[in-house]
Amino acid sequence: MAMDARDSTGTAGQMPVVVARSHDRRTVGRLRAALRLSALSVLILAILFAGGFGWFANKVSHLTTPANPAKADAIIVLTGGQSRLDAAMDLLASGKGERLLISGVHPSASRRQLQAATGGDVRLFSCCVDIDRAALDTIGNAEESAKWVESHAYGTVILVTNNYHMPRSLLEMGRLLHRAKLEPYPVVNSNLDNGGWLTKPRALRVLFTEYNKYLLALARGIVPVKPTPNGIALAETAAGG
């Protein structure tokens, strides 16, 4: 009986240790499973990100400038390069739109300086070109352009910007221009077709940066866009200084 008592006492003393070790093993197992799940999630996100970038770069590199776009009510060009302005002025001169809005002009740039930079006809520039100096980025471009389009009740608008910038511009503009149809006019500065962007570090960097901005613009779509504050002035008209 004494031996049975000792055996019983010894086994009872070991029980908490066994339970604790079993609990530790379960905790470690759960931690390993969580780490494996996290690693798998990161891997899937990385694959989706890389695949999305490949799709974006391929889409942008295949955008071409229309040879003879259909006539629209108006033209909007987003500043960011001389070739954009030249293309927009050529469209206006050829009668592809009644008026042109240059969005995102630096506040210090005068109408005369802008006209000289574009090299466009002075009379055409004076009568049919409006200037927006309020927009500081693509979101601002969309806000100011929407007010300009609505104030003139335009139904169709040609949007001029670089090919890599076109997807995000259409996305931001489309959120605000509910009653106007946008016709993209991508300006191509360098040929990136057939995977050419892979061998050009500068082009790859520009595309990667723009892709990240495009993803952020998509994320912004989850949150409703707030109306533009009334304090922002309408785009400067041709009648103004």
Disulfide bonds with the S-S distance in Angstrom:
Cys127-Cys128 2.47
